[in-house]
Amino acid sequence: KEVNVEIKKLTARQHY
């Protein structure tokens, strides 16, 4: 499982 991908997707959505 690649959790990094999930985090990257979340960060992409939260473009602070």
C-alpha positions as CSV (number, residue, x, y, z in Angstrom):
1,K,0.0,0.0,0.0
2,E,1.3,3.5,-0.9
3,V,0.1,5.9,1.7
4,N,2.2,8.6,0.1
5,V,-0.1,8.7,-2.8
6,E,-3.1,9.3,-0.6
7,I,-1.3,12.1,1.3
8,K,-0.2,13.6,-2.0
9,K,-3.8,13.7,-3.2
10,L,-4.9,15.3,0.0
11,T,-2.2,17.9,-0.1
12,A,-3.0,18.6,-3.8
13,R,-6.6,19.4,-2.7
14,Q,-5.4,21.6,0.2
15,H,-3.2,23.9,-1.8
16,Y,-2.5,26.3,1.1
